[in-house]
Amino acid sequence: MQKVNRHILLNPGPATTTDSVKYAQVVPDICPRENDFFHIMHFVSSELTSFVADKEQYATVLFGGSGTASVESILSSVMTDGAIVIINNGAYGQRLCEIAHAYQLDWYEFKSPPDHPIQLDILKTFIQKLPKTVSYLAVVHNETTTGLLNDIEAIGTICKEKNIEMMVDAMSSFAAIPIDMNKMNIAYLAASSNKNLQGMAGISFVIAPKNKLEKKKTTKPTNYYLNLHSQFKYFIETGQMRFTPPVQTIYALKQAIIELKEEGVKERYERYSQLWETLIEGLTKLGFKYIVPAENHSKLITAILEPTCKAYNFTNMHDYFYKNSITIYPGKLKNMNSFRVANIGDLTVNDINLFLTIMEEYLQYIGIDTKEENLAGILYESK
Ligand SMILES: Cc1ncc(COP(=O)(O)O)c(C=O)c1O
């Protein structure tokens, strides 16, 4: 197997993949309506379930699409009565609100700061005081905007007390942070193939208890391609997706699942956490400040405050890294200027050290003396 030219992706997915995952896509052409393909689909869907739940009781529904497809599928398929509370503490919480708005759901936004944990007592009071009965709550697990890790277990407990179904956007936590859907009281979980799973982009999926997926039979459909119940029913009856799947992406996903099982979810998270510790130690030495305190951090993606010194410019810095085969990512926060570095994918500590070396070189290139004692004072111009 010839090695593929390696790029270090420090954007929050698609992440750096192994060559074996890349090469898994190179297969003889196959019609996805064939039995041979059914076996692959079955493997992928049941193994994805097993990472977070008991596959006798829960199932995974696959869609061709980016991550947003699965989130949109849940929000547009599931609600029959009552209102939904959407927790918004970043760009992906905001996206949940935008989807709810697009489908004209009966939704209420619970806003929370992007850099602090959700105050659970305030959330409880918020739910209690709403004029409507709340039947659903949607929350992002790892808010990719900042790396803030929302405490879904505690929110799940509140939902249990109040008989609310919790929907979790686990796009950037699934396959790294251990999740137990039953224990955490998650009714619906959305994720995709191309982040911590280390597969290719193109598959979005929903995991839910089978009885919830089967349930909705009589209510008027509000969607078509993304209809969760129809997609599940068709898969049970035929072993296929209703519409053309991204065939080669599914072969890559099968390989990515095999590699995740070999590594283990807990062990993958330990590897990622070690990369994060290396990253943070190095960035702090170079004078950078990051937004979310370590105790509330997912340790998977970090929003770093942009330096305020005149010589700094994100596009220049991005291009400097890109020339060195490293991709970094712009920020997404409204009131704080930030850029983002993710530490997910097929990466090692050497990759993070290389990133730090190039960062030091870049700072020198824009005229910063990296031997200075108080680099933060220079980067953030407090001198
Ligand atoms: C938490 C979260 N939700 C949803 C999405 C949307 O995924 P996609 O861009 O694949 O549609 C992302 C992507 O980064 C994400 O991080």
The ligand as a Gaussian input file, in Angstrom:
#p B3LYP/6-31G(d) Opt

LIG

0 1
 C      -21.624000      20.007000      17.316000
 C      -21.832000      20.009000      15.834000
 N      -23.061000      19.866000      15.345000
 C      -23.302000      19.858000      14.032000
 C      -22.281000      20.005000      13.124000
 C      -22.608000      20.040000      11.674000
 O      -21.956000      19.102000      10.952000
 P      -21.813000      19.257000       9.361000
 O      -20.970000      20.458000       9.095000
 O      -21.132000      17.975000       9.036000
 O      -23.178000      19.365000       8.801000
 C      -20.973000      20.167000      13.575000
 C      -19.860000      20.348000      12.638000
 O      -18.776000      20.767000      12.984000
 C      -20.743000      20.164000      14.967000
 O      -19.517000      20.316000      15.456000

